[in-house]
Amino acid sequence: MWHGMDGWGWGWTWGIGMVHGLLWWIFVILGIVLLVRLLARGGGSGAVPPSPPPVPAETALDILKKRYARGEIDKAEFEEKRRDLQA
């Protein structure tokens, strides 16, 4: 009575039911994990990214050194302007 249709009775149905139930719980657990990760990340794409660290202000002497390094001014002009800035 329990094994009708050459063994494809209750055993086959219970096997499919268990697979279906297992898949259901896998999807539920994956959904919870994804939701937790999304919330921990700050809400997804609507979150504001962190701002970069502030860049220190460039001094006049730094600009003068860069101009000298690029060859825009010669050594005499560099020394003259450096003395003016340090005075």
PyMOL Python script that loads the backbone (N, CA, C, O; Angstrom):
from pymol import cmd

cmd.read_pdbstr("""\
ATOM      1  N   MET A   1       0.802  -1.184   0.000  1.00  0.00           N
ATOM      2  CA  MET A   1       0.000   0.000   0.000  1.00  0.00           C
ATOM      3  C   MET A   1       0.857   1.266   0.000  1.00  0.00           C
ATOM      4  O   MET A   1       0.507   2.236  -0.671  1.00  0.00           O
ATOM      5  N   TRP A   2       1.969   1.280   0.734  1.00  0.00           N
ATOM      6  CA  TRP A   2       2.817   2.461   0.785  1.00  0.00           C
ATOM      7  C   TRP A   2       3.776   2.555  -0.398  1.00  0.00           C
ATOM      8  O   TRP A   2       4.288   3.632  -0.701  1.00  0.00           O
ATOM      9  N   HIS A   3       4.015   1.444  -1.059  1.00  0.00           N
ATOM     10  CA  HIS A   3       4.985   1.448  -2.149  1.00  0.00           C
ATOM     11  C   HIS A   3       4.299   1.186  -3.477  1.00  0.00           C
ATOM     12  O   HIS A   3       4.679   0.268  -4.204  1.00  0.00           O
ATOM     13  N   GLY A   4       3.320   1.961  -3.789  1.00  0.00           N
ATOM     14  CA  GLY A   4       2.617   1.779  -5.046  1.00  0.00           C
ATOM     15  C   GLY A   4       3.436   2.312  -6.215  1.00  0.00           C
ATOM     16  O   GLY A   4       4.380   3.074  -6.005  1.00  0.00           O
ATOM     17  N   MET A   5       3.104   1.938  -7.404  1.00  0.00           N
ATOM     18  CA  MET A   5       3.722   2.383  -8.637  1.00  0.00           C
ATOM     19  C   MET A   5       5.225   2.099  -8.661  1.00  0.00           C
ATOM     20  O   MET A   5       6.025   2.988  -8.953  1.00  0.00           O
ATOM     21  N   ASP A   6       5.600   0.862  -8.356  1.00  0.00           N
ATOM     22  CA  ASP A   6       6.990   0.393  -8.444  1.00  0.00           C
ATOM     23  C   ASP A   6       7.966   1.213  -7.595  1.00  0.00           C
ATOM     24  O   ASP A   6       9.068   1.512  -8.056  1.00  0.00           O
ATOM     25  N   GLY A   7       7.600   1.574  -6.397  1.00  0.00           N
ATOM     26  CA  GLY A   7       8.515   2.283  -5.502  1.00  0.00           C
ATOM     27  C   GLY A   7       8.502   3.790  -5.650  1.00  0.00           C
ATOM     28  O   GLY A   7       9.267   4.472  -4.969  1.00  0.00           O
ATOM     29  N   TRP A   8       7.659   4.334  -6.516  1.00  0.00           N
ATOM     30  CA  TRP A   8       7.610   5.782  -6.698  1.00  0.00           C
ATOM     31  C   TRP A   8       6.446   6.399  -5.942  1.00  0.00           C
ATOM     32  O   TRP A   8       5.834   7.361  -6.407  1.00  0.00           O
ATOM     33  N   GLY A   9       6.146   5.852  -4.794  1.00  0.00           N
ATOM     34  CA  GLY A   9       5.014   6.359  -4.025  1.00  0.00           C
ATOM     35  C   GLY A   9       5.444   7.432  -3.041  1.00  0.00           C
ATOM     36  O   GLY A   9       5.955   8.480  -3.436  1.00  0.00           O
ATOM     37  N   TRP A  10       5.240   7.170  -1.777  1.00  0.00           N
ATOM     38  CA  TRP A  10       5.512   8.160  -0.732  1.00  0.00           C
ATOM     39  C   TRP A  10       6.984   8.549  -0.655  1.00  0.00           C
ATOM     40  O   TRP A  10       7.298   9.713  -0.409  1.00  0.00           O
ATOM     41  N   GLY A  11       7.869   7.618  -0.856  1.00  0.00           N
ATOM     42  CA  GLY A  11       9.299   7.914  -0.756  1.00  0.00           C
ATOM     43  C   GLY A  11       9.722   9.011  -1.718  1.00  0.00           C
ATOM     44  O   GLY A  11      10.477   9.907  -1.341  1.00  0.00           O
ATOM     45  N   TRP A  12       9.246   8.952  -2.956  1.00  0.00           N
ATOM     46  CA  TRP A  12       9.608   9.962  -3.950  1.00  0.00           C
ATOM     47  C   TRP A  12       9.012  11.312  -3.584  1.00  0.00           C
ATOM     48  O   TRP A  12       9.672  12.340  -3.734  1.00  0.00           O
ATOM     49  N   THR A  13       7.787  11.322  -3.111  1.00  0.00           N
ATOM     50  CA  THR A  13       7.127  12.561  -2.729  1.00  0.00           C
ATOM     51  C   THR A  13       7.824  13.200  -1.542  1.00  0.00           C
ATOM     52  O   THR A  13       8.027  14.414  -1.524  1.00  0.00           O
ATOM     53  N   TRP A  14       8.191  12.402  -0.554  1.00  0.00           N
ATOM     54  CA  TRP A  14       8.887  12.948   0.610  1.00  0.00           C
ATOM     55  C   TRP A  14      10.255  13.484   0.211  1.00  0.00           C
ATOM     56  O   TRP A  14      10.710  14.482   0.768  1.00  0.00           O
ATOM     57  N   GLY A  15      10.906  12.849  -0.729  1.00  0.00           N
ATOM     58  CA  GLY A  15      12.214  13.331  -1.180  1.00  0.00           C
ATOM     59  C   GLY A  15      12.105  14.697  -1.832  1.00  0.00           C
ATOM     60  O   GLY A  15      12.908  15.583  -1.537  1.00  0.00           O
ATOM     61  N   ILE A  16      11.134  14.887  -2.709  1.00  0.00           N
ATOM     62  CA  ILE A  16      10.925  16.178  -3.359  1.00  0.00           C
ATOM     63  C   ILE A  16      10.514  17.223  -2.320  1.00  0.00           C
ATOM     64  O   ILE A  16      10.969  18.366  -2.369  1.00  0.00           O
ATOM     65  N   GLY A  17       9.665  16.831  -1.394  1.00  0.00           N
ATOM     66  CA  GLY A  17       9.232  17.762  -0.350  1.00  0.00           C
ATOM     67  C   GLY A  17      10.389  18.219   0.516  1.00  0.00           C
ATOM     68  O   GLY A  17      10.459  19.389   0.891  1.00  0.00           O
ATOM     69  N   MET A  18      11.302  17.304   0.842  1.00  0.00           N
ATOM     70  CA  MET A  18      12.449  17.675   1.660  1.00  0.00           C
ATOM     71  C   MET A  18      13.389  18.599   0.889  1.00  0.00           C
ATOM     72  O   MET A  18      13.924  19.550   1.459  1.00  0.00           O
ATOM     73  N   VAL A  19      13.593  18.330  -0.396  1.00  0.00           N
ATOM     74  CA  VAL A  19      14.444  19.192  -1.219  1.00  0.00           C
ATOM     75  C   VAL A  19      13.818  20.586  -1.321  1.00  0.00           C
ATOM     76  O   VAL A  19      14.508  21.600  -1.209  1.00  0.00           O
ATOM     77  N   HIS A  20      12.507  20.617  -1.534  1.00  0.00           N
ATOM     78  CA  HIS A  20      11.815  21.900  -1.619  1.00  0.00           C
ATOM     79  C   HIS A  20      11.942  22.660  -0.301  1.00  0.00           C
ATOM     80  O   HIS A  20      12.223  23.859  -0.308  1.00  0.00           O
ATOM     81  N   GLY A  21      11.743  21.991   0.812  1.00  0.00           N
ATOM     82  CA  GLY A  21      11.872  22.636   2.120  1.00  0.00           C
ATOM     83  C   GLY A  21      13.290  23.122   2.379  1.00  0.00           C
ATOM     84  O   GLY A  21      13.492  24.203   2.933  1.00  0.00           O
ATOM     85  N   LEU A  22      14.272  22.320   1.976  1.00  0.00           N
ATOM     86  CA  LEU A  22      15.669  22.705   2.152  1.00  0.00           C
ATOM     87  C   LEU A  22      15.998  23.942   1.314  1.00  0.00           C
ATOM     88  O   LEU A  22      16.648  24.870   1.796  1.00  0.00           O
ATOM     89  N   LEU A  23      15.551  23.951   0.067  1.00  0.00           N
ATOM     90  CA  LEU A  23      15.777  25.116  -0.793  1.00  0.00           C
ATOM     91  C   LEU A  23      15.100  26.360  -0.217  1.00  0.00           C
ATOM     92  O   LEU A  23      15.661  27.455  -0.260  1.00  0.00           O
ATOM     93  N   TRP A  24      13.895  26.186   0.319  1.00  0.00           N
ATOM     94  CA  TRP A  24      13.186  27.301   0.924  1.00  0.00           C
ATOM     95  C   TRP A  24      14.011  27.915   2.048  1.00  0.00           C
ATOM     96  O   TRP A  24      14.159  29.136   2.105  1.00  0.00           O
ATOM     97  N   TRP A  25      14.550  27.088   2.945  1.00  0.00           N
ATOM     98  CA  TRP A  25      15.340  27.610   4.066  1.00  0.00           C
ATOM     99  C   TRP A  25      16.654  28.213   3.599  1.00  0.00           C
ATOM    100  O   TRP A  25      17.133  29.182   4.189  1.00  0.00           O
ATOM    101  N   ILE A  26      17.238  27.661   2.560  1.00  0.00           N
ATOM    102  CA  ILE A  26      18.466  28.254   2.011  1.00  0.00           C
ATOM    103  C   ILE A  26      18.183  29.655   1.494  1.00  0.00           C
ATOM    104  O   ILE A  26      18.956  30.574   1.764  1.00  0.00           O
ATOM    105  N   PHE A  27      17.093  29.840   0.759  1.00  0.00           N
ATOM    106  CA  PHE A  27      16.732  31.169   0.255  1.00  0.00           C
ATOM    107  C   PHE A  27      16.415  32.141   1.383  1.00  0.00           C
ATOM    108  O   PHE A  27      16.776  33.315   1.308  1.00  0.00           O
ATOM    109  N   VAL A  28      15.745  31.663   2.423  1.00  0.00           N
ATOM    110  CA  VAL A  28      15.423  32.528   3.561  1.00  0.00           C
ATOM    111  C   VAL A  28      16.706  32.982   4.253  1.00  0.00           C
ATOM    112  O   VAL A  28      16.854  34.162   4.571  1.00  0.00           O
ATOM    113  N   ILE A  29      17.628  32.057   4.485  1.00  0.00           N
ATOM    114  CA  ILE A  29      18.887  32.393   5.163  1.00  0.00           C
ATOM    115  C   ILE A  29      19.723  33.329   4.300  1.00  0.00           C
ATOM    116  O   ILE A  29      20.292  34.291   4.814  1.00  0.00           O
ATOM    117  N   LEU A  30      19.808  33.063   2.993  1.00  0.00           N
ATOM    118  CA  LEU A  30      20.557  33.950   2.098  1.00  0.00           C
ATOM    119  C   LEU A  30      19.945  35.352   2.069  1.00  0.00           C
ATOM    120  O   LEU A  30      20.669  36.347   2.036  1.00  0.00           O
ATOM    121  N   GLY A  31      18.639  35.428   2.081  1.00  0.00           N
ATOM    122  CA  GLY A  31      17.980  36.727   2.109  1.00  0.00           C
ATOM    123  C   GLY A  31      18.311  37.505   3.368  1.00  0.00           C
ATOM    124  O   GLY A  31      18.552  38.711   3.309  1.00  0.00           O
ATOM    125  N   ILE A  32      18.323  36.831   4.501  1.00  0.00           N
ATOM    126  CA  ILE A  32      18.660  37.487   5.764  1.00  0.00           C
ATOM    127  C   ILE A  32      20.108  37.957   5.749  1.00  0.00           C
ATOM    128  O   ILE A  32      20.404  39.072   6.177  1.00  0.00           O
ATOM    129  N   VAL A  33      21.018  37.106   5.254  1.00  0.00           N
ATOM    130  CA  VAL A  33      22.437  37.472   5.190  1.00  0.00           C
ATOM    131  C   VAL A  33      22.630  38.690   4.281  1.00  0.00           C
ATOM    132  O   VAL A  33      23.355  39.618   4.640  1.00  0.00           O
ATOM    133  N   LEU A  34      21.993  38.695   3.117  1.00  0.00           N
ATOM    134  CA  LEU A  34      22.122  39.829   2.206  1.00  0.00           C
ATOM    135  C   LEU A  34      21.550  41.104   2.808  1.00  0.00           C
ATOM    136  O   LEU A  34      22.125  42.179   2.642  1.00  0.00           O
ATOM    137  N   LEU A  35      20.436  40.996   3.499  1.00  0.00           N
ATOM    138  CA  LEU A  35      19.829  42.158   4.139  1.00  0.00           C
ATOM    139  C   LEU A  35      20.737  42.722   5.225  1.00  0.00           C
ATOM    140  O   LEU A  35      20.898  43.938   5.326  1.00  0.00           O
ATOM    141  N   VAL A  36      21.326  41.858   6.032  1.00  0.00           N
ATOM    142  CA  VAL A  36      22.231  42.305   7.091  1.00  0.00           C
ATOM    143  C   VAL A  36      23.457  42.983   6.487  1.00  0.00           C
ATOM    144  O   VAL A  36      23.893  44.025   6.978  1.00  0.00           O
ATOM    145  N   ARG A  37      24.016  42.401   5.424  1.00  0.00           N
ATOM    146  CA  ARG A  37      25.197  43.004   4.779  1.00  0.00           C
ATOM    147  C   ARG A  37      24.850  44.357   4.169  1.00  0.00           C
ATOM    148  O   ARG A  37      25.650  45.290   4.244  1.00  0.00           O
ATOM    149  N   LEU A  38      23.682  44.475   3.573  1.00  0.00           N
ATOM    150  CA  LEU A  38      23.263  45.735   2.970  1.00  0.00           C
ATOM    151  C   LEU A  38      23.089  46.812   4.039  1.00  0.00           C
ATOM    152  O   LEU A  38      23.508  47.953   3.846  1.00  0.00           O
ATOM    153  N   LEU A  39      22.478  46.456   5.154  1.00  0.00           N
ATOM    154  CA  LEU A  39      22.277  47.419   6.224  1.00  0.00           C
ATOM    155  C   LEU A  39      23.588  47.787   6.907  1.00  0.00           C
ATOM    156  O   LEU A  39      23.768  48.933   7.318  1.00  0.00           O
ATOM    157  N   ALA A  40      24.501  46.839   7.034  1.00  0.00           N
ATOM    158  CA  ALA A  40      25.790  47.107   7.667  1.00  0.00           C
ATOM    159  C   ALA A  40      26.652  48.010   6.796  1.00  0.00           C
ATOM    160  O   ALA A  40      27.501  48.739   7.309  1.00  0.00           O
ATOM    161  N   ARG A  41      26.441  47.969   5.487  1.00  0.00           N
ATOM    162  CA  ARG A  41      27.228  48.776   4.566  1.00  0.00           C
ATOM    163  C   ARG A  41      26.728  50.205   4.511  1.00  0.00           C
ATOM    164  O   ARG A  41      27.395  51.053   3.917  1.00  0.00           O
ATOM    165  N   GLY A  42      25.628  50.496   5.081  1.00  0.00           N
ATOM    166  CA  GLY A  42      25.135  51.861   5.121  1.00  0.00           C
ATOM    167  C   GLY A  42      23.989  52.114   4.177  1.00  0.00           C
ATOM    168  O   GLY A  42      23.741  53.271   3.837  1.00  0.00           O
ATOM    169  N   GLY A  43      23.292  51.121   3.743  1.00  0.00           N
ATOM    170  CA  GLY A  43      22.111  51.333   2.932  1.00  0.00           C
ATOM    171  C   GLY A  43      22.323  51.216   1.442  1.00  0.00           C
ATOM    172  O   GLY A  43      21.408  51.524   0.678  1.00  0.00           O
ATOM    173  N   GLY A  44      23.469  50.793   1.000  1.00  0.00           N
ATOM    174  CA  GLY A  44      23.671  50.575  -0.429  1.00  0.00           C
ATOM    175  C   GLY A  44      24.128  51.804  -1.171  1.00  0.00           C
ATOM    176  O   GLY A  44      24.938  52.576  -0.658  1.00  0.00           O
ATOM    177  N   SER A  45      23.615  51.999  -2.386  1.00  0.00           N
ATOM    178  CA  SER A  45      24.110  53.049  -3.265  1.00  0.00           C
ATOM    179  C   SER A  45      23.710  54.442  -2.812  1.00  0.00           C
ATOM    180  O   SER A  45      24.287  55.415  -3.299  1.00  0.00           O
ATOM    181  N   GLY A  46      22.760  54.587  -1.914  1.00  0.00           N
ATOM    182  CA  GLY A  46      22.345  55.900  -1.449  1.00  0.00           C
ATOM    183  C   GLY A  46      23.277  56.474  -0.386  1.00  0.00           C
ATOM    184  O   GLY A  46      23.134  57.632   0.004  1.00  0.00           O
ATOM    185  N   ALA A  47      24.225  55.673   0.080  1.00  0.00           N
ATOM    186  CA  ALA A  47      25.124  56.130   1.125  1.00  0.00           C
ATOM    187  C   ALA A  47      26.161  57.105   0.557  1.00  0.00           C
ATOM    188  O   ALA A  47      26.594  56.974  -0.588  1.00  0.00           O
ATOM    189  N   VAL A  48      26.543  58.067   1.368  1.00  0.00           N
ATOM    190  CA  VAL A  48      27.550  59.047   0.964  1.00  0.00           C
ATOM    191  C   VAL A  48      28.924  58.462   1.251  1.00  0.00           C
ATOM    192  O   VAL A  48      29.197  58.050   2.378  1.00  0.00           O
ATOM    193  N   PRO A  49      29.799  58.420   0.236  1.00  0.00           N
ATOM    194  CA  PRO A  49      31.144  57.871   0.482  1.00  0.00           C
ATOM    195  C   PRO A  49      31.938  58.787   1.397  1.00  0.00           C
ATOM    196  O   PRO A  49      31.680  59.990   1.440  1.00  0.00           O
ATOM    197  N   PRO A  50      32.892  58.242   2.123  1.00  0.00           N
ATOM    198  CA  PRO A  50      33.689  59.092   3.016  1.00  0.00           C
ATOM    199  C   PRO A  50      34.514  60.082   2.214  1.00  0.00           C
ATOM    200  O   PRO A  50      34.977  59.778   1.115  1.00  0.00           O
ATOM    201  N   SER A  51      34.692  61.270   2.776  1.00  0.00           N
ATOM    202  CA  SER A  51      35.455  62.297   2.073  1.00  0.00           C
ATOM    203  C   SER A  51      36.950  62.011   2.189  1.00  0.00           C
ATOM    204  O   SER A  51      37.397  61.438   3.182  1.00  0.00           O
ATOM    205  N   PRO A  52      37.718  62.405   1.185  1.00  0.00           N
ATOM    206  CA  PRO A  52      39.164  62.174   1.243  1.00  0.00           C
ATOM    207  C   PRO A  52      39.797  63.045   2.322  1.00  0.00           C
ATOM    208  O   PRO A  52      39.229  64.064   2.711  1.00  0.00           O
ATOM    209  N   PRO A  53      40.964  62.650   2.803  1.00  0.00           N
ATOM    210  CA  PRO A  53      41.611  63.464   3.834  1.00  0.00           C
ATOM    211  C   PRO A  53      41.962  64.836   3.281  1.00  0.00           C
ATOM    212  O   PRO A  53      42.233  64.968   2.088  1.00  0.00           O
ATOM    213  N   PRO A  54      41.962  65.853   4.123  1.00  0.00           N
ATOM    214  CA  PRO A  54      42.250  67.210   3.639  1.00  0.00           C
ATOM    215  C   PRO A  54      43.688  67.316   3.137  1.00  0.00           C
ATOM    216  O   PRO A  54      44.608  66.733   3.710  1.00  0.00           O
ATOM    217  N   VAL A  55      43.857  68.061   2.073  1.00  0.00           N
ATOM    218  CA  VAL A  55      45.182  68.290   1.497  1.00  0.00           C
ATOM    219  C   VAL A  55      45.766  69.526   2.158  1.00  0.00           C
ATOM    220  O   VAL A  55      45.110  70.567   2.207  1.00  0.00           O
ATOM    221  N   PRO A  56      46.999  69.429   2.672  1.00  0.00           N
ATOM    222  CA  PRO A  56      47.579  70.607   3.309  1.00  0.00           C
ATOM    223  C   PRO A  56      47.743  71.743   2.302  1.00  0.00           C
ATOM    224  O   PRO A  56      48.032  71.513   1.128  1.00  0.00           O
ATOM    225  N   ALA A  57      47.554  72.953   2.776  1.00  0.00           N
ATOM    226  CA  ALA A  57      47.651  74.122   1.908  1.00  0.00           C
ATOM    227  C   ALA A  57      49.089  74.283   1.417  1.00  0.00           C
ATOM    228  O   ALA A  57      50.047  74.080   2.163  1.00  0.00           O
ATOM    229  N   GLU A  58      49.208  74.650   0.157  1.00  0.00           N
ATOM    230  CA  GLU A  58      50.517  74.844  -0.443  1.00  0.00           C
ATOM    231  C   GLU A  58      50.997  76.265  -0.129  1.00  0.00           C
ATOM    232  O   GLU A  58      50.280  77.237  -0.368  1.00  0.00           O
ATOM    233  N   THR A  59      52.186  76.370   0.397  1.00  0.00           N
ATOM    234  CA  THR A  59      52.723  77.683   0.753  1.00  0.00           C
ATOM    235  C   THR A  59      53.337  78.351  -0.472  1.00  0.00           C
ATOM    236  O   THR A  59      53.558  77.717  -1.504  1.00  0.00           O
ATOM    237  N   ALA A  60      53.603  79.634  -0.333  1.00  0.00           N
ATOM    238  CA  ALA A  60      54.227  80.384  -1.430  1.00  0.00           C
ATOM    239  C   ALA A  60      55.625  79.850  -1.718  1.00  0.00           C
ATOM    240  O   ALA A  60      56.058  79.818  -2.869  1.00  0.00           O
ATOM    241  N   LEU A  61      56.320  79.436  -0.679  1.00  0.00           N
ATOM    242  CA  LEU A  61      57.661  78.883  -0.875  1.00  0.00           C
ATOM    243  C   LEU A  61      57.600  77.567  -1.648  1.00  0.00           C
ATOM    244  O   LEU A  61      58.472  77.292  -2.473  1.00  0.00           O
ATOM    245  N   ASP A  62      56.569  76.747  -1.384  1.00  0.00           N
ATOM    246  CA  ASP A  62      56.393  75.502  -2.135  1.00  0.00           C
ATOM    247  C   ASP A  62      56.179  75.795  -3.621  1.00  0.00           C
ATOM    248  O   ASP A  62      56.751  75.126  -4.481  1.00  0.00           O
ATOM    249  N   ILE A  63      55.361  76.788  -3.911  1.00  0.00           N
ATOM    250  CA  ILE A  63      55.099  77.155  -5.302  1.00  0.00           C
ATOM    251  C   ILE A  63      56.377  77.661  -5.961  1.00  0.00           C
ATOM    252  O   ILE A  63      56.663  77.334  -7.113  1.00  0.00           O
ATOM    253  N   LEU A  64      57.137  78.455  -5.226  1.00  0.00           N
ATOM    254  CA  LEU A  64      58.398  78.981  -5.759  1.00  0.00           C
ATOM    255  C   LEU A  64      59.373  77.846  -6.069  1.00  0.00           C
ATOM    256  O   LEU A  64      60.035  77.859  -7.107  1.00  0.00           O
ATOM    257  N   LYS A  65      59.460  76.872  -5.173  1.00  0.00           N
ATOM    258  CA  LYS A  65      60.351  75.722  -5.394  1.00  0.00           C
ATOM    259  C   LYS A  65      59.921  74.935  -6.630  1.00  0.00           C
ATOM    260  O   LYS A  65      60.768  74.488  -7.404  1.00  0.00           O
ATOM    261  N   LYS A  66      58.629  74.764  -6.819  1.00  0.00           N
ATOM    262  CA  LYS A  66      58.133  74.030  -7.999  1.00  0.00           C
ATOM    263  C   LYS A  66      58.456  74.786  -9.283  1.00  0.00           C
ATOM    264  O   LYS A  66      58.847  74.182 -10.282  1.00  0.00           O
ATOM    265  N   ARG A  67      58.292  76.105  -9.258  1.00  0.00           N
ATOM    266  CA  ARG A  67      58.607  76.910 -10.453  1.00  0.00           C
ATOM    267  C   ARG A  67      60.094  76.791 -10.789  1.00  0.00           C
ATOM    268  O   ARG A  67      60.460  76.688 -11.960  1.00  0.00           O
ATOM    269  N   TYR A  68      60.942  76.803  -9.772  1.00  0.00           N
ATOM    270  CA  TYR A  68      62.386  76.666  -9.991  1.00  0.00           C
ATOM    271  C   TYR A  68      62.707  75.272 -10.528  1.00  0.00           C
ATOM    272  O   TYR A  68      63.537  75.121 -11.425  1.00  0.00           O
ATOM    273  N   ALA A  69      62.046  74.258  -9.976  1.00  0.00           N
ATOM    274  CA  ALA A  69      62.279  72.880 -10.425  1.00  0.00           C
ATOM    275  C   ALA A  69      61.829  72.680 -11.868  1.00  0.00           C
ATOM    276  O   ALA A  69      62.454  71.911 -12.599  1.00  0.00           O
ATOM    277  N   ARG A  70      60.765  73.349 -12.293  1.00  0.00           N
ATOM    278  CA  ARG A  70      60.296  73.235 -13.676  1.00  0.00           C
ATOM    279  C   ARG A  70      61.120  74.079 -14.638  1.00  0.00           C
ATOM    280  O   ARG A  70      60.972  73.948 -15.853  1.00  0.00           O
ATOM    281  N   GLY A  71      61.975  74.930 -14.121  1.00  0.00           N
ATOM    282  CA  GLY A  71      62.815  75.762 -14.970  1.00  0.00           C
ATOM    283  C   GLY A  71      62.148  77.051 -15.401  1.00  0.00           C
ATOM    284  O   GLY A  71      62.614  77.700 -16.338  1.00  0.00           O
ATOM    285  N   GLU A  72      61.076  77.433 -14.744  1.00  0.00           N
ATOM    286  CA  GLU A  72      60.383  78.674 -15.100  1.00  0.00           C
ATOM    287  C   GLU A  72      61.172  79.905 -14.656  1.00  0.00           C
ATOM    288  O   GLU A  72      61.079  80.965 -15.276  1.00  0.00           O
ATOM    289  N   ILE A  73      61.943  79.760 -13.587  1.00  0.00           N
ATOM    290  CA  ILE A  73      62.775  80.870 -13.101  1.00  0.00           C
ATOM    291  C   ILE A  73      64.196  80.353 -12.896  1.00  0.00           C
ATOM    292  O   ILE A  73      64.412  79.157 -12.695  1.00  0.00           O
ATOM    293  N   ASP A  74      65.170  81.279 -12.948  1.00  0.00           N
ATOM    294  CA  ASP A  74      66.564  80.859 -12.756  1.00  0.00           C
ATOM    295  C   ASP A  74      66.927  80.961 -11.280  1.00  0.00           C
ATOM    296  O   ASP A  74      66.115  81.385 -10.458  1.00  0.00           O
ATOM    297  N   LYS A  75      68.175  80.563 -10.950  1.00  0.00           N
ATOM    298  CA  LYS A  75      68.605  80.516  -9.563  1.00  0.00           C
ATOM    299  C   LYS A  75      68.612  81.897  -8.923  1.00  0.00           C
ATOM    300  O   LYS A  75      68.212  82.038  -7.767  1.00  0.00           O
ATOM    301  N   ALA A  76      69.055  82.910  -9.642  1.00  0.00           N
ATOM    302  CA  ALA A  76      69.108  84.261  -9.077  1.00  0.00           C
ATOM    303  C   ALA A  76      67.703  84.753  -8.716  1.00  0.00           C
ATOM    304  O   ALA A  76      67.498  85.317  -7.640  1.00  0.00           O
ATOM    305  N   GLU A  77      66.743  84.540  -9.612  1.00  0.00           N
ATOM    306  CA  GLU A  77      65.363  84.967  -9.335  1.00  0.00           C
ATOM    307  C   GLU A  77      64.771  84.172  -8.179  1.00  0.00           C
ATOM    308  O   GLU A  77      64.040  84.711  -7.348  1.00  0.00           O
ATOM    309  N   PHE A  78      65.104  82.855  -8.135  1.00  0.00           N
ATOM    310  CA  PHE A  78      64.627  82.016  -7.038  1.00  0.00           C
ATOM    311  C   PHE A  78      65.141  82.541  -5.705  1.00  0.00           C
ATOM    312  O   PHE A  78      64.367  82.696  -4.760  1.00  0.00           O
ATOM    313  N   GLU A  79      66.449  82.819  -5.618  1.00  0.00           N
ATOM    314  CA  GLU A  79      67.040  83.299  -4.366  1.00  0.00           C
ATOM    315  C   GLU A  79      66.442  84.651  -3.954  1.00  0.00           C
ATOM    316  O   GLU A  79      66.175  84.889  -2.776  1.00  0.00           O
ATOM    317  N   GLU A  80      66.240  85.522  -4.931  1.00  0.00           N
ATOM    318  CA  GLU A  80      65.668  86.843  -4.633  1.00  0.00           C
ATOM    319  C   GLU A  80      64.257  86.712  -4.060  1.00  0.00           C
ATOM    320  O   GLU A  80      63.927  87.337  -3.052  1.00  0.00           O
ATOM    321  N   LYS A  81      63.434  85.900  -4.708  1.00  0.00           N
ATOM    322  CA  LYS A  81      62.049  85.736  -4.260  1.00  0.00           C
ATOM    323  C   LYS A  81      61.986  84.988  -2.919  1.00  0.00           C
ATOM    324  O   LYS A  81      61.128  85.271  -2.083  1.00  0.00           O
ATOM    325  N   ARG A  82      62.899  84.037  -2.727  1.00  0.00           N
ATOM    326  CA  ARG A  82      62.938  83.306  -1.460  1.00  0.00           C
ATOM    327  C   ARG A  82      63.262  84.252  -0.305  1.00  0.00           C
ATOM    328  O   ARG A  82      62.654  84.172   0.762  1.00  0.00           O
ATOM    329  N   ARG A  83      64.243  85.162  -0.531  1.00  0.00           N
ATOM    330  CA  ARG A  83      64.586  86.148   0.507  1.00  0.00           C
ATOM    331  C   ARG A  83      63.393  87.067   0.795  1.00  0.00           C
ATOM    332  O   ARG A  83      63.132  87.419   1.946  1.00  0.00           O
ATOM    333  N   ASP A  84      62.676  87.449  -0.266  1.00  0.00           N
ATOM    334  CA  ASP A  84      61.489  88.287  -0.074  1.00  0.00           C
ATOM    335  C   ASP A  84      60.418  87.590   0.754  1.00  0.00           C
ATOM    336  O   ASP A  84      59.774  88.206   1.603  1.00  0.00           O
ATOM    337  N   LEU A  85      60.237  86.302   0.497  1.00  0.00           N
ATOM    338  CA  LEU A  85      59.212  85.547   1.244  1.00  0.00           C
ATOM    339  C   LEU A  85      59.603  85.323   2.691  1.00  0.00           C
ATOM    340  O   LEU A  85      58.739  85.307   3.568  1.00  0.00           O
ATOM    341  N   GLN A  86      60.877  85.152   2.953  1.00  0.00           N
ATOM    342  CA  GLN A  86      61.327  84.883   4.317  1.00  0.00           C
ATOM    343  C   GLN A  86      61.476  86.162   5.134  1.00  0.00           C
ATOM    344  O   GLN A  86      61.653  86.091   6.350  1.00  0.00           O
ATOM    345  N   ALA A  87      61.411  87.287   4.516  1.00  0.00           N
ATOM    346  CA  ALA A  87      61.588  88.566   5.228  1.00  0.00           C
ATOM    347  C   ALA A  87      60.307  88.978   5.939  1.00  0.00           C
ATOM    348  O   ALA A  87      60.269  90.024   6.587  1.00  0.00           O
TER     349      ALA A  87
END
""", "prot")
cmd.dss("prot")
cmd.show_as("cartoon", "prot")
cmd.util.cbc("prot")
cmd.orient("prot")
